[in-house]
Amino acid sequence: MKDTDNLSENTVFWTRGNYPAQVIHQLQLSEIEYHLRLLYLLSDNILAAGSFYFESDLTRNITEKLKELFGHTGDVSFFIDNDIENFEEHGCKKSEKSPASLIAYRDLSKVRERGKSLDSFCNLTRRPPISISDKIVELWIEELNSNLPETLGGEIAVRITDRASQENIKTSLSEFAKNRTKDFVWEYLQPKLSELGLCKSFQFWMRKKLSDLYSIATSVVLGIPMDANISWHRSFISEKSKYDTYLFSECIKALNLNNAIVELPTVDIIALKYSQEFLYFKEFYFKLIEAASLNINFMRKILIHASSVEKITCSGKYSRARFIKSFSTLCKYSDIPKASYKDPLDYILHVYDSINRVVINTFVEFVQDLNKEKGRELKAMGRADRINAPLKHYSSAQDFVSNNMQEIKDIIINKWRIPRTKTPGNYEQKVMHIEAWLENFSVTEYELVYELIRHIKYYNNTDIDKMLKKMSDEIKGIFNNLADIAFCPLGTCSSSSGSQFIYRLSKHLELQSRNFLNSTQLDDKLDRSYRAIVFIDDVIGSGKQATRYCERHLKGLGIDKYYYSLVAFENGLKNLEKNSTFDMVFSVTVLTEAEKVFSDSSVILPDPTVRNRIREIAQEYGEKLYPMGPLGYEDSQALIAFSYNTPNNTLPIIWASAKNEKVKGLTWNPLFERRKKT
């Protein structure tokens, strides 16, 4: 359970789940599902109104089919009023306040049944205590007072020539909205429109308008964007185009991936969303939209084949049609082979890296041009000539990488186990990241900070699955029966894709979604429903955060509490065992004090002279990037990264970027980026 104050910045309202929108636009099940899959890929989380499930057979069908996405560990949830206990109560309340003609709520027993079904598996989100119906009325009246095209007032002026009749209709429509005693829905409005003698076509247009205003009002109340409203034809690219699944579907079609996306099982859609391959592709796609939303001159610099698509003579907004055509042409000129790919992930990876060869270098250069003043300020702040120049002289980061390519190749392939495939992929991406990361530093610092690259411990997907298997075996050894054991991430998992992390563990444990809770569900019902709770985390540093969490949130919890992590520092485990109220603390991998980068006993940097020099660099930049933990959260001094994310226990100079807790206004290229809402 959560509320809308704690949503990710990339949470989107799902308009196509709304029954009126489905009816008005004659949406088919397959179309709604396909666009939901695309929206799931583009967003961090999706919100839908609880009423969608009660009112639409199509929405219920999709919810059941894609249950893993809607389950307690999924990224799609339904919301209800903040003063309502659960979905069953929500349905009963809707039965009371909905017009009798709204047949979805006539049969109270069926309403209760649907509510209980939704309660059994789905995320519940509470929305702000603001009436959406009141907001719709506010927008409705604003439109009546407008004469702009496509507004209520503008349409009335076009369809009805007599001025007196116009004012009479506007007044009546305004009164209908203000004087309602129940929700302002079509079932209430339609009989009123018939009384006014409005023709069927005009009534249908108003039904469409009411559906649009509902989507807008809900988006405003929740404070989140919506997927592309079906009724709008956005001629130009804007920031809102990020979640326009019609636009995205055209680009997916250009990659010949539309059928693959349709046919992927739900578990593979989840895997695709959190794969590095897609995360890179999505970042690239969003950057193109960001550039296109500015103007054509910027777009020319990014899409270098745009001029070959069609002549661009004006300077203004970039049209959606032109964007799609440019994107298609870009793919065409990226040496994409015609051979079919069995695995869609491989296909996206290959396509992205092909595009990367044509576009990314130009785009990075463009962004650097815009930010070069900020970059210079970062390098100028408090710089001291405290480090002797290295033995070798390098003119640039590119020069350094070129001279050390053999060892870099060995680190990436053999130490980090990122393979080099026949088609360009993650290996090439990591080489690019190393070069970009080195550019954060002065040339005199390259060899020193390169020592950190040599000693980063990277856990790939295979490593993580092995660790999760060991964790699940340990858990099964403790409990004979897991049916009444609750599992919950401790506070906020370091991964922005925490749901995927928990999801993978659930598969090893072979459990249903009801066993997996989030931290907002630790209430009195927990004591009655479960005999123990197991908290899951990926890293334990000093253990202080978990100790505080235990003290603040778990003190009155009357069941056994266990705490399991993938990786932990030895002193952090001891701290938890001594100072927390957990009945047991366990970590798959335990790191000693010697595995902290700058500890006196460090095996990573055993030479104290080198260690102190590198610490000075990490400390200076770290204080600017992440003042609350310049050497890692609570001075963890870690050098670890996971395939799905990098914890803040690791040195900030490794992970800092605009997508996490880094201080705003400073440019920084991450080596292993951490993704987390700031």
C-alpha positions in Angstrom: 0.0 0.0 0.0 1.3 3.5 -0.8 0.1 7.0 -1.5 0.6 9.3 -4.4 3.1 11.5 -2.4 5.6 8.7 -2.7 5.4 8.0 -6.4 8.4 7.9 -8.8 8.8 10.9 -11.1 8.1 8.6 -14.1 4.7 7.4 -12.8 2.0 7.7 -15.5 -1.8 7.6 -15.5 -3.3 4.8 -17.7 -6.2 6.4 -19.6 -6.9 3.4 -21.8 -8.1 1.4 -18.8 -11.1 3.7 -18.6 -14.4 2.1 -19.8 -15.8 5.3 -21.4 -12.6 5.8 -23.4 -12.7 2.2 -24.6 -16.3 2.5 -25.7 -15.9 6.0 -27.4 -12.8 5.0 -29.3 -13.9 1.4 -30.0 -10.7 0.0 -28.5 -10.1 -3.7 -28.8 -8.6 -6.0 -26.1 -5.4 -6.6 -28.1 -4.9 -2.9 -28.7 -5.4 -1.9 -25.1 -3.0 -4.7 -23.9 -0.3 -3.8 -26.5 -0.3 -0.1 -25.5 -0.2 -1.1 -21.8 2.9 -3.2 -22.5 4.5 -0.2 -24.2 3.5 2.1 -21.4 4.9 -0.4 -18.8 8.3 -0.3 -20.7 8.4 3.5 -20.9 7.4 4.3 -17.3 8.6 3.4 -13.8 5.0 2.9 -12.5 1.5 3.0 -13.9 -1.6 4.2 -12.0 -5.2 3.3 -12.9 -8.4 4.2 -11.1 -10.0 1.4 -9.1 -13.3 2.1 -11.0 -11.6 0.9 -14.2 -11.5 -2.7 -12.9 -15.1 -2.6 -11.7 -16.6 -1.0 -14.9 -14.7 -2.6 -17.8 -14.6 -6.3 -18.8 -11.6 -5.5 -21.0 -9.6 -4.0 -18.1 -10.4 -7.0 -15.8 -9.4 -9.4 -18.6 -6.0 -7.6 -19.1 -5.4 -7.3 -15.3 -5.9 -11.1 -15.0 -3.8 -11.9 -18.0 -0.9 -9.6 -16.9 -1.3 -10.4 -13.2 2.5 -10.2 -12.5 2.5 -6.5 -13.6 -0.5 -5.7 -11.3 0.5 -8.0 -8.4 1.9 -6.8 -5.0 5.4 -6.8 -6.4 4.4 -5.2 -9.8 4.7 -1.7 -11.2 1.0 -1.2 -12.1 -1.5 -0.4 -9.4 -5.1 0.9 -8.9 -5.9 3.9 -6.7 -8.8 4.7 -4.5 -9.8 7.5 -2.1 -7.5 8.0 0.8 -10.3 7.4 3.4 -11.3 4.0 2.0 -9.9 0.8 3.4 -9.7 -1.5 0.4 -11.1 -2.2 -3.1 -14.2 -4.0 -1.8 -15.2 -0.9 0.2 -14.4 1.3 -2.8 -16.8 -0.7 -5.0 -19.6 -0.5 -2.3 -19.1 3.3 -2.1 -19.3 3.6 -5.9 -22.6 1.7 -5.7 -24.0 4.3 -3.4 -23.0 7.4 -5.3 -23.3 6.3 -8.9 -26.4 6.9 -11.0 -28.7 3.8 -11.3 -28.0 3.7 -15.0 -24.3 2.9 -14.4 -24.9 -0.9 -14.5 -21.4 -1.8 -13.3 -22.5 -1.1 -9.7 -26.1 -2.4 -9.7 -25.3 -5.9 -8.4 -23.7 -5.3 -5.0 -22.8 -9.0 -4.6 -20.9 -8.9 -7.9 -19.2 -5.6 -6.9 -18.0 -7.2 -3.6 -16.7 -10.2 -5.4 -14.7 -8.0 -7.8 -13.4 -5.9 -4.9 -12.2 -9.0 -3.0 -10.6 -10.4 -6.1 -8.6 -7.2 -6.6 -7.7 -7.0 -2.9 -6.2 -10.5 -3.1 -3.4 -9.7 -5.6 -3.2 -6.1 -6.6 -1.3 -3.0 -5.4 -3.4 -0.4 -3.7 -2.5 3.3 -3.9 -4.3 6.0 -2.0 -4.9 9.3 -3.9 -5.1 12.8 -2.4 -8.4 13.9 -0.8 -9.4 16.0 -3.7 -12.7 15.3 -5.6 -11.9 14.3 -9.2 -15.6 15.0 -10.0 -15.2 18.5 -8.7 -12.1 19.0 -10.8 -14.0 17.7 -13.9 -16.7 20.3 -13.2 -14.2 23.0 -12.9 -12.6 22.1 -16.3 -16.1 21.7 -17.8 -17.1 25.2 -16.9 -13.7 26.6 -18.0 -14.4 25.0 -21.4 -17.9 26.4 -21.6 -16.5 29.9 -21.1 -13.9 29.5 -23.9 -14.4 30.2 -27.6 -11.2 28.3 -28.7 -11.6 25.5 -31.2 -12.3 22.0 -29.8 -13.5 23.5 -26.5 -17.1 23.2 -25.3 -17.7 26.9 -25.9 -16.0 26.9 -29.2 -17.9 23.8 -30.4 -21.3 25.3 -29.3 -20.5 28.4 -31.3 -19.8 26.4 -34.4 -22.8 24.1 -34.2 -25.4 26.6 -33.0 -25.7 29.8 -34.9 -28.3 31.6 -32.7 -26.5 33.6 -29.9 -29.4 33.3 -27.5 -29.6 29.6 -27.9 -25.8 29.4 -27.4 -26.1 31.2 -24.1 -29.0 29.1 -23.0 -27.2 25.8 -23.7 -24.0 27.0 -22.0 -26.0 28.0 -18.9 -27.8 24.7 -18.8 -24.6 22.7 -19.2 -23.0 24.7 -16.4 -26.0 24.2 -14.1 -26.0 20.4 -14.8 -22.5 20.3 -13.6 -22.9 22.5 -10.6 -26.1 21.0 -9.3 -25.2 17.3 -9.5 -25.8 15.3 -6.4 -23.6 12.3 -7.4 -20.6 11.8 -9.6 -20.4 13.9 -12.8 -20.5 11.0 -15.3 -22.0 10.3 -18.6 -24.9 8.3 -17.2 -26.0 11.5 -15.3 -25.3 13.9 -18.1 -26.8 12.1 -21.1 -30.5 12.4 -20.1 -29.9 16.1 -19.5 -28.5 16.6 -23.0 -31.5 14.8 -24.5 -33.8 17.2 -22.6 -32.0 20.1 -24.4 -32.8 18.5 -27.7 -29.1 18.3 -28.7 -28.5 16.0 -31.7 -26.9 12.5 -31.3 -23.6 13.6 -33.0 -23.2 16.5 -30.6 -24.0 14.3 -27.6 -21.4 11.8 -28.8 -18.8 14.6 -29.1 -19.6 15.8 -25.6 -19.3 12.2 -24.3 -15.8 12.2 -25.8 -15.0 15.6 -24.2 -16.2 14.4 -20.8 -13.9 11.3 -21.1 -11.0 13.6 -22.0 -11.7 15.9 -19.1 -11.8 13.0 -16.7 -8.3 12.0 -17.8 -7.0 15.5 -17.5 -8.6 16.1 -14.1 -7.2 12.8 -12.7 -3.8 13.6 -14.0 -3.9 17.0 -12.3 -5.2 15.6 -9.0 -2.5 12.8 -8.9 0.2 15.2 -10.1 1.4 12.8 -12.8 1.4 12.8 -16.6 -0.9 10.5 -18.5 -0.2 8.3 -21.5 -1.1 9.9 -24.8 -4.8 10.9 -24.6 -6.5 9.0 -27.4 -8.6 12.0 -28.4 -5.6 14.3 -29.0 -3.6 14.3 -32.2 -0.3 15.7 -31.1 1.1 17.2 -34.3 4.4 18.1 -32.6 6.8 16.5 -30.3 6.7 17.8 -26.7 8.0 16.6 -23.3 4.7 14.7 -22.9 5.6 12.6 -25.9 7.8 10.5 -23.7 4.7 8.5 -22.7 2.9 8.7 -26.1 2.6 5.0 -26.8 1.3 5.7 -30.3 4.6 7.4 -31.1 6.6 4.7 -29.4 4.7 2.0 -31.2 5.7 3.5 -34.5 9.3 3.6 -33.5 9.1 0.0 -32.3 7.5 -0.9 -35.7 10.5 0.7 -37.4 12.7 -1.8 -35.5 10.3 -4.6 -36.6 9.7 -5.5 -32.9 6.0 -4.9 -32.6 5.1 -8.6 -32.9 7.8 -9.6 -30.5 6.5 -7.2 -27.9 3.0 -8.5 -28.3 4.1 -12.1 -28.0 6.5 -11.8 -25.1 5.2 -13.6 -21.9 4.7 -11.3 -19.0 7.8 -12.5 -17.2 9.9 -11.6 -20.2 8.3 -8.2 -20.5 9.5 -7.6 -16.9 12.9 -8.9 -17.8 13.0 -6.6 -20.8 12.0 -3.5 -18.8 14.9 -3.9 -16.4 17.5 -5.1 -18.8 20.5 -2.9 -19.4 19.8 -3.3 -23.1 16.4 -1.6 -22.9 17.5 0.9 -20.2 20.1 2.2 -22.6 17.6 2.2 -25.5 15.0 4.0 -23.5 17.5 6.7 -22.4 18.5 7.2 -26.0 14.8 7.4 -27.1 13.9 9.9 -24.4 16.9 12.1 -25.4 15.7 12.2 -28.9 12.3 13.3 -27.8 13.9 15.9 -25.5 15.9 17.3 -28.4 13.0 17.2 -30.8 10.7 19.0 -28.4 13.1 22.0 -28.5 13.3 22.8 -32.2 14.4 21.6 -35.6 17.8 23.1 -35.5 18.6 20.9 -32.4 17.1 17.9 -34.1 19.4 18.3 -37.1 22.4 17.9 -34.9 21.1 14.7 -33.3 19.4 13.0 -36.2 22.2 13.5 -38.7 20.1 11.8 -41.4 17.2 14.1 -40.9 18.1 16.2 -43.9 17.9 13.2 -46.1 14.4 12.4 -45.0 12.9 15.6 -46.2 14.0 19.2 -46.6 13.7 21.2 -43.5 13.5 24.9 -44.2 11.6 26.3 -41.1 12.8 26.6 -37.6 10.1 25.5 -35.2 8.7 22.5 -33.5 9.6 19.0 -34.8 6.5 17.2 -36.0 5.5 13.7 -34.9 5.4 12.4 -38.5 8.9 13.8 -39.2 10.2 12.3 -36.0 8.9 8.8 -36.9 10.3 9.1 -40.4 13.7 10.4 -39.2 13.8 7.5 -36.7 13.0 5.0 -39.3 15.7 6.4 -41.7 18.2 6.4 -38.9 17.6 2.7 -38.3 17.8 2.1 -42.0 21.3 3.7 -42.2 22.6 1.9 -39.2 23.7 -1.3 -40.9 21.0 -3.4 -39.3 21.1 -6.9 -40.9 17.9 -8.4 -42.3 18.4 -11.7 -40.3 15.6 -12.3 -37.8 16.4 -12.4 -34.1 15.1 -15.2 -31.9 15.6 -13.1 -28.7 14.0 -9.5 -28.9 16.5 -8.4 -26.2 19.4 -9.2 -28.6 17.6 -7.3 -31.3 17.1 -4.2 -29.3 20.7 -4.4 -28.1 22.0 -4.7 -31.6 19.8 -1.9 -33.0 20.7 0.4 -30.2 24.4 -0.1 -30.7 24.1 0.3 -34.4 22.3 3.6 -33.9 24.9 4.5 -31.3 27.6 4.4 -33.9 25.7 7.0 -35.9 24.1 9.2 -33.3 25.3 9.0 -29.8 28.7 10.6 -30.2 27.1 13.6 -31.9 24.5 13.8 -29.2 27.0 13.6 -26.3 29.0 16.4 -28.0 25.9 18.5 -28.2 25.0 18.0 -24.5 28.6 18.8 -23.5 28.4 22.0 -25.5 25.3 23.0 -23.6 26.9 22.2 -20.2 30.6 23.0 -20.7 30.4 26.1 -18.5 29.0 24.0 -15.6 31.6 21.4 -16.3 34.4 24.0 -16.0 33.0 25.2 -12.7 33.0 21.7 -11.3 36.6 21.2 -12.2 37.6 24.6 -10.9 36.0 24.3 -7.4 38.7 23.9 -4.8 41.2 22.3 -7.0 44.6 21.9 -5.4 47.9 20.7 -6.9 48.3 17.9 -4.4 49.1 15.0 -6.7 52.3 14.5 -8.6 51.9 14.0 -12.3 51.8 10.4 -13.5 54.8 8.9 -15.2 53.0 8.8 -18.5 51.4 11.8 -20.1 47.9 11.5 -21.7 46.4 14.2 -23.8 42.8 13.0 -23.2 40.7 10.2 -21.7 40.4 8.7 -25.2 44.2 8.6 -25.4 44.4 6.9 -21.9 41.8 4.3 -22.9 43.5 3.6 -26.2 46.9 3.1 -24.4 45.4 0.8 -21.8 42.8 -1.0 -24.0 44.2 -4.5 -23.5 43.9 -4.3 -19.7 40.5 -2.6 -20.0 39.3 -5.4 -22.3 40.5 -8.0 -19.7 38.7 -6.2 -16.8 35.4 -5.9 -18.7 35.4 -9.4 -20.1 37.1 -11.5 -17.5 36.6 -9.6 -14.2 33.2 -8.1 -14.8 32.2 -10.9 -17.1 30.5 -8.7 -19.7 31.0 -10.6 -23.0 32.1 -9.2 -26.3 29.7 -10.5 -28.8 29.7 -10.6 -32.6 27.3 -7.7 -32.7 28.2 -4.6 -30.6 26.7 -4.7 -27.1 27.4 -4.1 -23.4 31.1 -4.5 -23.9 31.3 -1.5 -26.2 29.0 0.5 -23.9 31.2 -0.1 -20.9 34.3 1.0 -22.8 32.4 4.2 -23.7 31.4 4.6 -20.0 35.0 4.2 -18.8 36.2 6.9 -21.2 33.3 9.3 -20.3 34.0 8.7 -16.6 37.7 9.5 -16.9 36.7 12.8 -18.5 35.3 13.9 -15.1 38.9 14.1 -13.8 42.1 16.0 -14.9 44.6 14.1 -17.0 47.0 14.0 -13.9 44.4 11.9 -12.1 43.7 9.3 -14.7 46.1 6.7 -13.5 45.1 7.1 -9.9 41.4 6.8 -10.3 42.0 4.0 -12.8 43.0 1.9 -9.8 39.4 2.0 -8.7 38.3 0.6 -12.0 40.6 -2.3 -11.5 39.0 -3.3 -8.2 35.2 -2.8 -8.8 33.3 -5.9 -7.9 30.5 -6.2 -10.4 27.7 -8.8 -9.9 26.0 -9.7 -13.1 22.6 -11.4 -13.6 24.1 -14.9 -13.2 25.8 -13.9 -9.9 22.6 -12.4 -8.6 20.5 -15.4 -9.4 23.1 -17.7 -7.7 23.0 -15.4 -4.6 19.2 -15.4 -4.6 19.2 -19.2 -4.9 21.4 -19.4 -1.8 19.2 -16.9 0.0 16.1 -18.8 -0.8 17.7 -22.1 0.3 18.6 -20.5 3.6 15.0 -19.2 4.0 13.5 -22.6 3.1 15.8 -24.2 5.7 14.4 -21.9 8.4 10.7 -22.3 7.6 9.0 -25.6 6.8 6.1 -23.8 5.3 6.3 -20.4 3.6 2.6 -19.8 3.0 2.2 -17.6 6.1 5.6 -15.8 5.9 5.6 -12.2 4.7 8.5 -10.8 2.6 9.2 -7.1 2.3 12.1 -4.8 1.1 13.7 -3.0 4.0 12.7 0.7 3.6 13.8 1.7 0.1 15.9 -0.8 -1.7 19.0 0.8 -3.4 17.6 -0.3 -6.7 14.9 1.8 -8.5 13.9 -1.5 -9.9 13.3 -3.0 -6.4 10.2 -4.7 -7.6 12.2 -6.7 -10.1 14.7 -7.7 -7.4 11.9 -9.0 -5.2 10.2 -10.6 -8.1 13.2 -12.7 -8.9 13.4 -13.9 -5.3 9.7 -14.8 -5.4 10.4 -17.2 -8.3 13.1 -19.0 -6.4 10.8 -19.3 -3.4 7.8 -20.3 -5.6 5.5 -18.0 -3.7 2.4 -16.1 -4.6 2.3 -12.3 -4.7 0.3 -12.1 -1.5 3.4 -13.1 0.4 5.3 -10.0 -0.8 4.5 -6.7 0.9 5.9 -3.2 0.7 7.0 -1.2 3.7 3.7 0.7 3.9 1.8 -2.5 4.6 3.3 -3.1 8.1 0.1 -2.5 10.1 -2.0 -4.5 12.6 -3.2 -6.9 10.0 0.3 -8.2 9.5 0.4 -9.7 13.0 -2.8 -11.6 12.4 -2.1 -12.7 8.8 1.5 -13.9 9.1 3.7 -15.7 11.7 7.0 -14.1 10.6 8.3 -11.4 8.2 11.5 -11.6 6.2 13.1 -8.2 5.2 15.1 -8.3 2.0 17.9 -5.9 1.0 20.8 -6.0 -1.4 23.5 -4.3 0.7 24.2 -3.8 4.4 26.9 -1.2 5.1 27.3 0.0 8.6 23.9 -1.5 9.6 22.8 1.9 11.1 20.1 2.5 8.6 18.5 -0.9 9.3 18.9 -0.4 13.0 17.0 2.9 12.8 14.3 1.4 10.6 13.9 -1.4 13.1 13.6 1.0 16.0 11.1 3.4 14.2 8.9 1.0 12.4 9.1 -2.6 13.8 9.1 -2.0 17.6 5.5 -3.0 18.1 5.5 -5.8 15.5 4.4 -8.9 17.3 5.9 -11.5 15.0 9.4 -12.8 14.3 11.5 -10.6 12.1 14.4 -11.7 9.9 16.8 -9.7 7.7 18.5 -11.1 4.6 20.8 -9.3 2.2 22.9 -10.2 -0.8 26.0 -8.4 0.4 27.0 -7.1 3.8 30.1 -5.7 5.5 31.1 -7.8 8.6 31.0 -4.9 11.0 27.5 -3.9 9.8 26.2 -7.5 10.5 27.7 -7.4 14.0 26.1 -4.0 14.6 22.7 -5.3 13.6 23.0 -8.5 15.7 24.0 -6.4 18.7 21.7 -3.4 18.4 18.6 -4.3 16.4 15.6 -6.4 17.3 15.8 -8.8 14.3 15.6 -12.4 15.4 18.2 -13.3 12.7 20.4 -11.4 10.3 21.9 -13.2 7.3 24.0 -12.2 4.2 24.9 -14.4 1.2 28.3 -12.6 0.9 30.2 -11.0 3.8 32.9 -8.4 3.1 35.6 -7.7 5.7 37.0 -4.3 6.8 39.9 -5.0 4.4 37.5 -4.8 1.5 36.7 -1.2 2.2 38.6 0.9 -0.3 40.4 3.3 2.1 40.6 1.3 5.4 44.0 1.0 6.9 43.9 -2.8 6.2 42.7 -2.3 2.6 43.6 -5.1 0.2 42.2 -3.0 -2.6 44.7 -0.2 -2.1 47.5 -1.7 0.1 50.0 1.1 -0.7 49.2 3.9 1.9 50.6 6.7 -0.3 48.5 5.7 -3.3 45.5 5.1 -1.0 45.7 8.5 0.5 46.0 10.3 -2.8 43.0 8.5 -4.3 41.1 9.1 -1.1 41.7 12.8 -1.4 40.4 12.8 -5.0 37.3 10.7 -4.0 36.7 12.9 -1.0 36.9 16.2 -2.9 34.6 15.2 -5.7 32.4 13.2 -3.4 31.7 16.2 -1.2 30.4 18.1 -4.2 28.4 15.2 -5.6 26.9 13.7 -2.5 27.8 15.7 0.7 25.9 13.3 3.1 28.3 10.5 2.1 31.3 11.5 0.0 32.8 8.1 0.4 29.6 6.2 0.2 26.4 6.2 2.4 27.5 6.2 6.1 31.1 6.0 5.0 30.7 2.5 3.5 33.6 3.0 1.1 32.3 0.2 -1.1 33.3 -0.6 -4.7 30.4 -2.9 -5.7 27.8 -2.7 -8.5 24.9 -4.9 -9.5 23.6 -5.5 -13.0 20.3 -3.9 -12.0 21.7 -0.9 -10.1 24.5 0.5 -8.0 24.0 1.0 -4.2 24.8 4.4 -2.6 27.2 2.5 -0.3 29.6 2.6 -3.3 31.8 5.7 -3.8 29.6 8.5 -5.3 32.2 9.2 -8.0 31.4 5.8 -9.4 27.6 6.2 -9.6 26.6 9.9 -9.4 24.3 11.2 -12.2 21.3 13.4 -12.9 19.1 10.3 -12.2 20.0 9.9 -8.5 20.9 11.8 -5.3 23.7 13.7 -6.9 23.7 17.5 -6.1 21.9 19.4 -8.8 23.8 21.6 -11.2 27.0 19.6 -11.3 27.8 17.6 -14.5 29.1 14.1 -13.9 29.4 11.0 -16.1 28.9 7.8 -14.1 30.8 4.5 -14.5 28.1 2.3 -13.0 25.0 4.6 -12.8 22.7 4.5 -9.9 19.0 5.0 -10.8 16.9 6.4 -8.0 14.3 9.2 -7.8 16.0 12.2 -6.1 
